[in-house]
Each structure stands twice: as C-alpha cells, then as structure tokens.
Amino acid sequence: MTGVEPQVRQLQRRQPDAANELSVRMELQADCLAGVWAHSAYDALEPGDVQEALGAAAAVGDDRIQRAATGRVDPESFTHGTSQQRQEWFSRGFETGEMGECDTFAAGT
C-alpha cells in the first residue's frame, strides 16, 4: 500500500548482495506499520492483543526460526529480522502511532 515493496524488489535486482538486508528492512517496516495500525485501533483491541502481537513478532524472527530448525543462527541469511528487532519495530509503531517513525531504511536496524 505504501509502494515500498516494488521499490525494494527493484533495488534487490540491482544490488543482489544487499537483497537480504533490504528484505529485513522491509519486513521490519511492516512490523512497525502493524504497530501504527494497532495504535489507531487500540480501543477495538481485546486485552492481551498487543502482547499477542509482540509474541507473534518474536516467534517469526529469523534467529528463533533458524535456531529451532538447525540449532544455529546465520545472520547473513536473515530475510525478516531477529525476534528482538521485530518486537522493537512493532513497539515503535504502536507507541508513536506515526508512520514517519517506521523508516527502517534510514534508521539502523
């Protein structure tokens, strides 16, 4: 919806060595935007929904998935970010409620 995904895919084709890092930044931005949405929908959320979202973000972190699958972690192969990064970016969006706070491409991940 923001137009970031086609831009990232184009950059990945032009810079294949940066493809994973760009994917991580895009996924973290999606986590942040989910937090912005949760902020705007806070009154409609059930108790525990935000904690559940944070748990889901942690569960799909590349580090957690790799450790569970292989017993080791390879940061060079990450495409979605670590559990901690995903929680941090969701929290940033939720706490601020501002899309402008979700620029993972300008910020250090």
TORVO-279379 format. One record per residue: y negated, z negated, x negated of N, C-alpha, C, O in turn; residue in one letter. Coordinates in steps of 0.02 Angstrom, whole numbers, plus 32768, in hexadecimal, padded with zeros to 4 digits. Layout:
# residues N
Y,Z,X,Y,Z,X,Y,Z,X,Y,Z,X,A
...
***
This chain:
# residues 109
803C,8000,7FD8,8000,8000,8000,7FC1,8000,7FD5,7F8D,8019,7FEB,M
7FC5,7FE4,7F9A,7F89,7FE1,7F6F,7F84,801E,7F41,7F50,8029,7F22,T
7FB9,8046,7F3D,7FB8,8081,7F12,7FCD,8073,7ECB,7FCC,80A0,7EA1,G
7FE0,8036,7EBC,7FF2,8024,7E78,8035,8043,7E64,803D,805A,7E2B,V
8065,8043,7E91,80A8,805B,7E80,80A9,80A2,7E65,80C8,80AE,7E31,E
8089,80D3,7E86,808B,8117,7E69,8067,811B,7E25,807B,8141,7DFA,P
8033,80F3,7E1C,8010,80F2,7DDC,803E,80D6,7DA5,8040,80F1,7D6E,Q
8062,80A2,7DB6,8090,8084,7D85,80C7,80B6,7D74,80D8,80BE,7D39,V
80E3,80D6,7DA5,8119,8107,7D98,8100,813F,7D6B,8125,8157,7D40,R
80C3,8155,7D76,80A6,818A,7D4C,809D,8171,7D04,80AE,8194,7CD5,Q
8083,8134,7CFD,807C,8117,7CBA,80C0,810F,7C98,80C5,811A,7C5B,L
80F2,80FB,7CBD,8135,80F3,7CA0,8150,8135,7C86,8172,8136,7C52,Q
8142,816B,7CA9,8159,81AD,7C90,8134,81C0,7C50,8151,81DE,7C23,R
80F3,81AF,7C4D,80CB,81C0,7C12,80D8,8191,7BD7,80D2,81A5,7B9D,R
80EB,8152,7BE6,80F6,811F,7BB3,813A,80FE,7BBD,813D,80C4,7BD0,Q
8170,8122,7BB0,81B3,8106,7BBE,81C1,80C5,7B99,81E8,809C,7BB1,P
81A3,80BB,7B5F,81AE,807C,7B3B,818F,8040,7B5E,81A3,8007,7B52,D
8160,804C,7B8A,813F,8016,7BAF,8159,8010,7BF7,813E,7FE9,7C1E,A
818C,8036,7C08,81A4,8039,7C4D,81B7,7FF5,7C69,81A3,7FE4,7CA1,A
81DC,7FCD,7C43,81F2,7F8C,7C5C,81B6,7F5D,7C65,81B2,7F3A,7C97,N
818A,7F5B,7C34,814F,7F30,7C39,8124,7F42,7C75,810B,7F16,7C98,E
811B,7F83,7C81,80F5,7F99,7CBC,8117,7F85,7CFC,80F7,7F71,7D2D,L
8159,7F8A,7CFD,817F,7F75,7D38,8176,7F2B,7D45,816D,7F16,7D7E,S
8179,7F02,7D10,8170,7EBA,7D17,812B,7EAC,7D34,8125,7E84,7D63,V
80F8,7ECB,7D1A,80B4,7EBF,7D32,80AD,7ED2,7D7C,808B,7EB0,7DA2,R
80CD,7F0A,7D8F,80C9,7F1E,7DD5,80EE,7EEC,7E02,80D5,7EDB,7E38,M
8128,7ED5,7DED,814E,7EA5,7E15,8129,7E62,7E1B,812A,7E43,7E50,E
810A,7E4C,7DE4,80E4,7E0E,7DE7,80A7,7E15,7E15,8094,7DE6,7E38,L
8089,7E50,7E14,8052,7E5C,7E42,806A,7E59,7E8B,8047,7E3E,7EB6,Q
80A5,7E73,7E98,80C1,7E6F,7EDB,80CC,7E26,7EEF,80C0,7E13,7F28,A
80E3,7DFD,7EC0,80EC,7DB5,7ECF,80A9,7D95,7EDF,80A5,7D6D,7F0E,D
8076,7DA6,7EBA,8033,7D8A,7EC6,801A,7DA0,7F0B,7FFF,7D78,7F30,C
8023,7DE0,7F1B,800C,7DF8,7F5C,8033,7DD8,7F95,8017,7DCD,7FCB,L
8072,7DC8,7F8A,8099,7DA3,7FBC,8079,7D5E,7FC6,8076,7D45,7FFE,A
8063,7D40,7F90,8041,7D00,7F95,7FFF,7D06,7FBB,7FEE,7CD9,7FE2,G
7FDA,7D3C,7FB1,7F9C,7D47,7FD6,7FAB,7D4C,8020,7F89,7D2F,804A,V
7FE0,7D72,8030,7FF3,7D78,8077,8005,7D33,8093,7FF0,7D22,80CA,W
802D,7D0D,806F,8040,7CCB,8086,8003,7C9E,8092,8000,7C77,80C1,A
7FD2,7CA5,8066,7F93,7C7F,806E,7F72,7C91,80B1,7F5C,7C66,80D6,H
7F70,7CD3,80BF,7F4E,7CE9,80FC,7F76,7CD8,813B,7F5A,7CD2,8171,S
7FB7,7CCF,8134,7FE3,7CC1,816D,7FF7,7C78,816F,8025,7C65,8194,A
7FD5,7C4E,8149,7FEA,7C08,8141,7FF5,7BE5,8183,8026,7BBF,818B,Y
7FC9,7BEF,81B3,7FD0,7BCD,81F3,800F,7BE1,8219,8028,7BBB,8242,D
8029,7C1C,820B,8064,7C34,822E,80A5,7C22,8209,80DC,7C2C,8224,A
80A0,7C09,81CD,80DB,7BF8,81A6,80F9,7BB6,81BD,80D7,7B89,81D5,L
813A,7BB2,81B6,815E,7B75,81C5,815C,7B46,8189,8155,7B5D,8150,E
8162,7B05,8194,8166,7AD7,815B,819F,7AEC,812C,81D7,7AFA,8142,P
8191,7AEF,80ED,81C4,7B01,80BC,81C6,7B4B,80AA,81E8,7B5E,807B,G
81A1,7B75,80D0,81A3,7BBD,80C2,8189,7BCE,807C,81A6,7BF9,805A,D
8154,7BAD,8067,8138,7BBC,8025,8169,7BA6,7FEF,8172,7BC9,7FBE,V
8187,7B6C,7FF7,81B9,7B55,7FC6,81F4,7B84,7FC4,8210,7B92,7F8E,Q
8207,7B9E,7FFD,823E,7BCE,8000,822B,7C0E,7FDC,8255,7C2B,7FB9,E
81EE,7C24,7FE5,81D6,7C61,7FC2,81D6,7C56,7F77,81E9,7C82,7F51,A
81C0,7C1B,7F61,81C1,7C0C,7F19,8208,7C0A,7EFE,8215,7C21,7EC6,L
8236,7BEF,7F25,827C,7BEE,7F11,8299,7C34,7F0C,82C0,7C42,7EDF,G
8286,7C5E,7F3B,829E,7CA4,7F3A,8282,7CC9,7EFD,82A6,7CEF,7EDD,A
8243,7CBD,7EEE,8224,7CDC,7EB3,8249,7CC7,7E74,8255,7CF0,7E48,A
825A,7C88,7E6F,827E,7C6E,7E35,82C4,7C8C,7E31,82DD,7C9B,7DFB,A
82E4,7C92,7E6A,8329,7CAA,7E6C,8330,7CF1,7E54,8365,7D04,7E3A,A
82FC,7D1A,7E5B,8301,7D60,7E47,82DC,7D6E,7E06,82CD,7DA8,7DF7,V
82CE,7D3A,7DE0,82B2,7D44,7D9D,82E7,7D64,7D70,8322,7D52,7D72,G
82D1,7D92,7D47,82FF,7DB4,7D19,8325,7D83,7CED,8361,7D8C,7CE1,D
8303,7D4F,7CD6,8325,7D1F,7CAA,835E,7CFD,7CCE,8395,7CF6,7CB2,D
8353,7CE8,7D0B,8387,7CC5,7D31,83C2,7CF4,7D41,83FC,7CE1,7D3B,R
83B2,7D30,7D56,83E6,7D61,7D67,8410,7D72,7D2A,844D,7D74,7D2D,I
83EE,7D80,7CF1,8413,7D91,7CB5,843E,7D57,7C9C,8478,7D61,7C88,Q
8423,7D1B,7C9E,8449,7CE1,7C86,8488,7CD8,7CB2,84BD,7CC9,7C98,R
8481,7CE0,7CF2,84BA,7CD8,7D20,84ED,7D0F,7D16,8529,7D03,7D1B,A
84D6,7D4B,7D09,8504,7D84,7D03,8526,7D89,7CBF,8561,7D9A,7CBA,A
8500,7D7A,7C8A,851B,7D86,7C46,851B,7D49,7C19,853A,7D49,7BE4,T
84F9,7D14,7C2F,84F5,7CD9,7C05,84BE,7CDC,7BD1,84B5,7CAD,7BAB,G
8499,7D14,7BCF,8462,7D1A,7BA0,8427,7D3D,7BC1,842D,7D59,7BF8,R
83EE,7D3A,7BA0,83B0,7D56,7BBB,8393,7D87,7B89,838D,7D78,7B4D,V
8381,7DC3,7BA1,8364,7DF7,7B77,8320,7E0A,7B93,831C,7E36,7BBE,D
82EA,7DEA,7B7C,82A7,7DF7,7B97,8292,7E41,7B92,826A,7E58,7BBB,P
82AC,7E65,7B61,8299,7EAC,7B5A,82B1,7ED6,7B95,8297,7F0D,7BA0,E
82E3,7EBE,7BB9,82FD,7EE5,7BF1,82E2,7ECE,7C34,82F6,7EE8,7C68,S
82B5,7E9E,7C34,8299,7E86,7C73,8275,7EBD,7C99,8253,7EE7,7C7B,F
827D,7EBE,7CDA,825A,7EED,7D05,8235,7ECA,7D3E,8210,7EEA,7D63,T
823F,7E89,7D46,8221,7E64,7D7D,81FB,7E25,7D67,81D6,7E09,7D8E,H
8205,7E0F,7D2B,81E4,7DD2,7D13,8213,7D96,7D17,8247,7D98,7D37,G
81FE,7D61,7CF5,8226,7D24,7CF5,821D,7CFE,7D36,81EE,7D0B,7D5C,T
8248,7CCF,7D41,8242,7CA4,7D7C,81FF,7C81,7D7C,81DE,7C7D,7DB0,S
81EB,7C67,7D43,81AB,7C43,7D3E,8170,7C71,7D4C,8142,7C5F,7D71,Q
8171,7CAD,7D2F,813A,7CDC,7D3B,8135,7CEE,7D85,80FE,7CF0,7DA1,Q
816E,7CFA,7DA4,816E,7D0D,7DEB,8151,7CD5,7E17,812B,7CE2,7E45,R
8164,7C97,7E08,8149,7C5E,7E2E,80FF,7C56,7E21,80D8,7C4A,7E50,Q
80EA,7C5D,7DE3,80A3,7C55,7DD2,8078,7C88,7DF5,8043,7C78,7E0F,E
808F,7CC7,7DF6,8066,7CFB,7E16,8066,7CF3,7E62,8032,7CFF,7E81,W
809D,7CE0,7E80,809D,7CD3,7EC8,806C,7C9A,7ED6,8044,7C9E,7F05,F
8070,7C65,7EAF,8044,7C2B,7EB9,7FFB,7C3E,7EB1,7FD0,7C26,7ED7,S
7FEB,7C68,7E81,7FA6,7C7D,7E77,7F8C,7CA0,7EB6,7F55,7C91,7ECE,R
7FB4,7CCD,7ED0,7F9F,7CF0,7F0D,7F99,7CC1,7F48,7F69,7CC6,7F6F,G
7FC8,7C93,7F4E,7FC7,7C64,7F86,7F8B,7C35,7F82,7F6A,7C28,7FB4,F
7F7E,7C1B,7F47,7F48,7BEA,7F3E,7F03,7C09,7F47,7ED7,7BEA,7F63,E
7EFA,7C47,7F2E,7EB8,7C66,7F31,7EAE,7C8E,7F71,7E77,7C91,7F8C,T
7EE3,7CAE,7F89,7EDC,7CDA,7FC3,7EB4,7D19,7FB4,7E9D,7D3B,7FE2,G
7EAC,7D29,7F75,7E82,7D61,7F60,7EAB,7D96,7F3B,7ECA,7D88,7F08,E
7EAA,7DD4,7F55,7ECD,7E0B,7F34,7EB3,7E17,7EEE,7EDA,7E2A,7EC2,M
7E73,7E0B,7EE3,7E55,7E16,7EA2,7E72,7DE9,7E6B,7E6A,7DF7,7E30,G
7E94,7DB4,7E7F,7EB4,7D87,7E4F,7EF9,7D9F,7E3A,7F1B,7D7E,7E13,E
7F0D,7DD8,7E54,7F52,7DF1,7E49,7F55,7E2A,7E17,7F86,7E50,7E17,C
7F24,7E32,7DEC,7F24,7E6A,7DBC,7F4E,7E57,7D80,7F34,7E41,7D4D,D
7F8F,7E61,7D86,7FBD,7E51,7D50,7FB8,7E82,7D16,7FD1,7E75,7CDF,T
7F97,7EBB,7D22,7F8F,7EEC,7CED,7F57,7ED9,7CBD,7F5A,7EEA,7C82,F
7F25,7EB5,7CD6,7EEF,7E9E,7CAB,7EFE,7E5A,7C8D,7EE8,7E49,7C56,A
7F25,7E32,7CB1,7F36,7DEF,7C9B,7F73,7DF0,7C6E,7F9D,7E1C,7C74,A
7F78,7DC0,7C43,7FB7,7DB7,7C1F,7FEA,7D9C,7C4F,7FDB,7D71,7C78,G
8027,7DB4,7C4B,805A,7D9D,7C7A,8073,7D5B,7C63,809F,7D3E,7C83,T
***
